[in-house]
Structures are given as structure tokens and as C-alpha cells.
Amino acid sequence: MTPVAIVTGASSGIGAATARRLATEGFHVLAAARRTDRLAELVEQITAAGGAATAVACDVTSDESVAGLADAAARAPGPVTLLVNNAGGARGLDPVESGSVRDWQWMYDTNVLGTLRVTQALLPALEASGSGTIVIVGSTAGFTVYEGGGGYTAAKHAQTAVAGTLRLELCGRPVRVVEIDPGMVRTDEFSLVRFGGDADKAAAVYAGVPEPLVADDVADCVAWCATRPPHVNVDRLVVRPLAQAAQHKVHRVG
């Protein structure tokens, strides 16, 4: 039977790239996100390329919506062997003393509790497959803080803690836990969302950076980790562009 992969946040960026890549690896992809119009386009692209995918409307901040994702997984055409917890994001770049509680709450609910909800809902199916893999797409912000990033780094640190704890708790059961932590990735929406749609501020993040990572680079990492032999667990994969030596050390030209 065709193995099934579930990708959250699949309507754009890393999620969409990961869905496309996993389809080429032979997975039937359940592409989950809130924006169903974009999911429909994604599924059409995958199908046209000879792959298999199904769109599933899902808001990871809603218990009911995540329950619907689990129902869709139960009707999938094969065993659920892979879950990619990719849904997340950042809002704002304010210091702690003036940060928006609403923004911080959204980041925690989406990045951390979203991962919790979806993992809890899909874990029985992953374990039942006999060879399950949970990928958590974190960030280098999960182990390095920076000024103005308090809310996002706090959420990503928490997500890292979830990944490590889950790996300990699942020891001896047939489910791997993989954490992938990208550095600077240029996508269409991440920085736009962070800066409330301000295109100039979003572009400034990448100004002068020769070849930042793109979504396909991270998708490649997800696919590589997920397709290792079942006894091989890649605990954490940190990936940055060559121009980024550390969170605060980025080579820029021009």
C-alpha cells in the first residue's frame, strides 16, 4: 500500500515544497492548511507531475479542525507513516518590554500547541503503521536568542523541548522523532507575516545575502531524514545558508 505523509502548513513556503517533494518520494500526501484555494492548486500541481495528494482544510490552533485531519488520515489510501509538523510562524520584532501579548500568544499557539495537537491526534496511526516518523520543523531560533525575537525564540525553544521530550517518551516504540532547524530561509510569506505585510521590511531581512536558503532546500532535508532506514533516527538537523555562520553573523554584499 502507498505510504501516507501528512504535512501541516502546506499552503505555501516550506510546507508546499515539502508536500511536492514527498510526493516524488512515493508518498500520498495529505496537504493540510487553512487556505483551501491554495491547497487545491498544490494538489493539482502534484497530480499533474504524476504524484498523489489530497487537500485537507486544517487550522492547527483548533481542536475540532485537527480532529478532522485525523479523520481524513483514517480514510487515507494507506498507512500513515510520516507527519511533518511544519505549521508555524513569527509575528513582530519588538523587544520584550513592549512586545504584543497577542502576537506572543499566537506564536505559541501555532508553533507549540499546534505541534502538540496534531502529534497527539496522529500518533496512534503513526505507531500502528509499525514504522512512523514525526518531523518537527523548528528553527535555529530554537537554540539561539536575539534582540527583538523574544516571542518567536521562546516558542521555538518550547517546540525543541517538545521534540526532545517526545523522543524520550517514545523510546522503544516504532516512531522516530526528527527535528529540523533551518536558519535563514527566503520564502514568499514568512517575513511578510512577521512584519504585518510590510514588503520593504520583509525584503530588508535578506538584503545583500548571497543565496539564502529557499523552501526546496528544507524540503530536501525533510525528505532525506524521512527516507532513512527505519532504525536510523536523525535527532536534529541544523541547516543554514553558507552566508549565515550564526544567528547574528550573516555575510552581506553590496
C-alpha positions as CSV (number, residue, x, y, z in Angstrom):
1,M,0.0,0.0,0.0
2,T,1.1,3.6,-0.6
3,P,2.5,5.2,2.5
4,V,0.8,8.4,3.6
5,A,2.6,11.6,4.7
6,I,0.8,14.5,6.4
7,V,2.2,18.0,6.0
8,T,0.8,20.9,8.0
9,G,1.1,24.5,6.8
10,A,1.2,23.1,3.3
11,S,-0.4,26.0,1.5
12,S,2.9,27.9,1.0
13,G,6.6,28.0,1.6
14,I,8.4,25.1,3.2
15,G,5.1,23.2,3.7
16,A,4.1,23.3,0.0
17,A,7.7,22.5,-1.1
18,T,7.8,19.6,1.3
19,A,4.4,18.2,0.0
20,R,5.7,18.4,-3.6
21,R,9.0,16.7,-2.7
22,L,7.4,13.9,-0.6
23,A,5.0,13.1,-3.5
24,T,8.1,12.4,-5.7
25,E,9.3,10.1,-3.0
26,G,6.2,7.9,-3.4
27,F,4.1,9.2,-0.6
28,H,0.4,10.0,-0.9
29,V,0.5,13.4,0.7
30,L,-2.3,14.8,2.9
31,A,-1.7,18.6,2.5
32,A,-3.2,20.4,5.4
33,A,-3.6,24.1,5.9
34,R,-6.3,26.8,6.4
35,R,-6.3,28.2,2.8
36,T,-8.1,25.6,0.8
37,D,-7.8,27.5,-2.5
38,R,-4.0,27.3,-2.3
39,L,-4.2,23.6,-1.3
40,A,-6.3,22.9,-4.4
41,E,-3.6,24.5,-6.6
42,L,-0.9,22.4,-4.8
43,V,-2.8,19.2,-5.2
44,E,-3.3,20.0,-8.9
45,Q,0.4,20.6,-9.3
46,I,1.3,17.3,-7.6
47,T,-1.2,15.3,-9.6
48,A,0.0,16.8,-12.9
49,A,3.5,15.8,-12.0
50,G,2.4,12.2,-11.5
51,G,2.1,12.2,-7.7
52,A,-0.8,11.7,-5.3
53,A,-2.1,14.2,-2.8
54,T,-5.3,15.2,-1.0
55,A,-6.1,18.6,0.4
56,V,-7.4,18.8,3.9
57,A,-8.6,22.0,5.5
58,C,-7.0,22.3,8.9
59,D,-6.3,25.0,11.4
60,V,-3.7,23.7,13.9
61,T,-5.0,26.1,16.6
62,S,-8.4,24.4,16.6
63,D,-9.0,21.1,18.4
64,E,-12.0,20.4,16.2
65,S,-10.1,21.1,13.0
66,V,-7.3,18.9,14.0
67,A,-9.8,16.1,14.8
68,G,-11.0,16.5,11.2
69,L,-7.4,16.0,10.0
70,A,-7.2,12.8,12.0
71,D,-10.5,11.6,10.4
72,A,-9.1,12.3,6.9
73,A,-6.0,10.3,7.8
74,A,-8.1,7.4,8.9
75,R,-9.7,7.4,5.4
76,A,-6.3,7.7,3.6
77,P,-5.4,5.1,1.0
78,G,-2.5,3.6,3.0
79,P,-0.7,3.6,6.4
80,V,0.2,7.0,7.9
81,T,4.0,6.7,8.2
82,L,5.1,10.3,8.2
83,L,3.9,13.5,9.9
84,V,5.6,16.8,9.2
85,N,4.7,19.4,11.8
86,N,5.5,22.5,9.7
87,A,2.7,25.0,10.5
88,G,4.1,27.9,12.4
89,G,5.4,31.4,12.0
90,A,6.5,34.7,13.6
91,R,4.8,37.9,14.4
92,G,6.6,41.1,15.3
93,L,10.2,42.0,16.1
94,D,9.5,44.0,19.3
95,P,11.6,43.9,22.4
96,V,10.3,42.0,25.4
97,E,9.4,45.3,27.3
98,S,6.9,46.3,24.5
99,G,6.1,43.0,22.8
100,S,2.5,42.3,22.0
101,V,0.9,39.6,24.2
102,R,-1.5,38.8,21.4
103,D,1.4,38.2,19.0
104,W,3.3,36.0,21.6
105,Q,0.1,34.0,22.2
106,W,-0.4,33.4,18.5
107,M,3.2,32.3,18.0
108,Y,2.9,29.9,21.0
109,D,-0.4,28.5,20.0
110,T,0.6,28.0,16.3
111,N,4.2,26.7,16.7
112,V,3.9,24.8,20.0
113,L,0.3,23.9,20.7
114,G,-0.3,23.3,17.0
115,T,2.5,20.7,17.1
116,L,1.1,19.2,20.2
117,R,-2.5,18.9,18.9
118,V,-1.5,17.4,15.6
119,T,1.0,15.0,17.1
120,Q,-1.5,13.7,19.7
121,A,-4.1,13.2,17.0
122,L,-1.9,11.3,14.6
123,L,0.4,9.4,16.9
124,P,-1.9,6.3,17.1
125,A,-1.9,6.0,13.3
126,L,1.9,6.5,13.1
127,E,2.5,3.9,15.7
128,A,0.1,1.5,14.1
129,S,2.0,1.7,10.8
130,G,4.9,-0.1,12.5
131,S,7.4,2.5,11.2
132,G,6.3,6.0,11.9
133,T,8.3,9.3,11.7
134,I,7.4,12.6,13.2
135,V,9.3,15.6,11.7
136,I,9.1,18.9,13.6
137,V,10.2,21.9,11.6
138,G,11.8,24.2,14.1
139,S,14.3,26.9,13.7
140,T,17.8,27.9,14.7
141,A,15.8,30.3,16.9
142,G,15.1,27.2,18.9
143,F,18.5,27.3,20.5
144,T,19.8,30.9,19.9
145,V,18.0,34.1,21.1
146,Y,18.3,37.5,19.5
147,E,17.1,41.0,20.2
148,G,13.5,41.5,19.2
149,G,12.9,37.8,18.8
150,G,11.8,37.0,22.3
151,G,8.3,35.8,21.4
152,Y,9.4,33.7,18.4
153,T,12.6,32.3,20.1
154,A,10.5,31.4,23.2
155,A,8.0,29.5,21.0
156,K,10.8,27.7,19.0
157,H,12.7,26.8,22.2
158,A,9.5,25.3,23.5
159,Q,9.0,23.4,20.3
160,T,12.5,22.0,20.6
161,A,11.7,20.9,24.2
162,V,8.6,19.1,22.9
163,A,10.6,17.2,20.3
164,G,13.3,16.1,22.8
165,T,10.7,15.1,25.4
166,L,8.6,13.2,22.8
167,R,11.7,11.2,21.6
168,L,12.4,10.1,25.2
169,E,8.8,9.1,25.8
170,L,8.5,7.1,22.5
171,C,11.8,5.2,23.1
172,G,11.1,1.5,22.4
173,R,8.1,2.3,20.2
174,P,8.2,2.3,16.4
175,V,8.1,6.1,15.9
176,R,11.1,8.3,15.2
177,V,11.2,12.0,16.1
178,V,13.3,14.3,13.9
179,E,13.8,18.0,14.5
180,I,14.9,20.1,11.5
181,D,16.1,23.6,12.4
182,P,16.6,25.9,9.4
183,G,18.4,29.2,9.6
184,M,17.7,32.0,7.1
185,V,15.2,30.8,4.5
186,R,13.7,33.2,2.0
187,T,10.1,32.3,1.3
188,D,7.2,34.4,0.0
189,E,5.4,34.9,3.3
190,F,7.4,34.3,6.5
191,S,8.9,37.8,6.8
192,L,5.8,39.4,5.4
193,V,3.7,37.9,8.1
194,R,6.2,38.8,10.7
195,F,6.1,42.5,9.7
196,G,2.4,42.7,9.1
197,G,2.6,42.8,5.4
198,D,5.3,45.5,5.1
199,A,7.2,44.3,2.0
200,D,10.1,46.7,2.5
201,K,10.9,45.4,6.0
202,A,10.5,41.8,4.8
203,A,12.9,42.4,1.9
204,A,15.5,44.0,4.2
205,V,15.9,40.8,6.1
206,Y,17.5,39.2,3.1
207,A,19.1,42.3,1.6
208,G,22.6,41.6,0.3
209,V,22.6,38.0,1.4
210,P,24.0,35.8,-1.3
211,E,21.8,32.8,-1.8
212,P,19.8,32.4,1.4
213,L,18.1,29.0,1.7
214,V,14.8,28.5,-0.1
215,A,11.9,26.3,0.7
216,D,13.1,23.5,-1.6
217,D,16.3,23.2,0.4
218,V,14.4,22.5,3.6
219,A,12.1,20.1,1.8
220,D,15.1,18.2,0.7
221,C,16.2,17.9,4.3
222,V,12.8,16.6,5.3
223,A,12.8,14.0,2.6
224,W,16.3,12.8,3.4
225,C,15.5,12.3,7.1
226,A,12.2,10.7,6.4
227,T,13.6,8.2,3.9
228,R,16.5,6.9,6.0
229,P,16.2,3.2,7.1
230,P,13.7,2.8,9.9
231,H,16.4,2.1,12.5
232,V,18.2,5.4,11.7
233,N,16.9,8.5,13.7
234,V,18.3,11.9,12.8
235,D,17.7,13.6,16.1
236,R,18.4,17.2,14.9
237,L,19.4,18.6,11.6
238,V,20.6,22.2,11.5
239,V,20.8,23.8,8.1
240,R,21.8,27.3,7.2
241,P,22.9,29.1,4.0
242,L,26.7,29.4,3.6
243,A,26.4,33.2,4.2
244,Q,25.0,32.6,7.7
245,A,27.6,31.5,10.2
246,A,25.4,32.1,13.2
247,Q,22.1,33.7,14.1
248,H,23.9,37.1,14.4
249,K,26.7,36.6,11.8
250,V,25.5,37.0,8.2
251,H,27.6,37.9,5.3
252,R,26.1,40.5,3.1
253,V,27.3,42.1,-0.2
254,G,26.7,45.4,-1.8
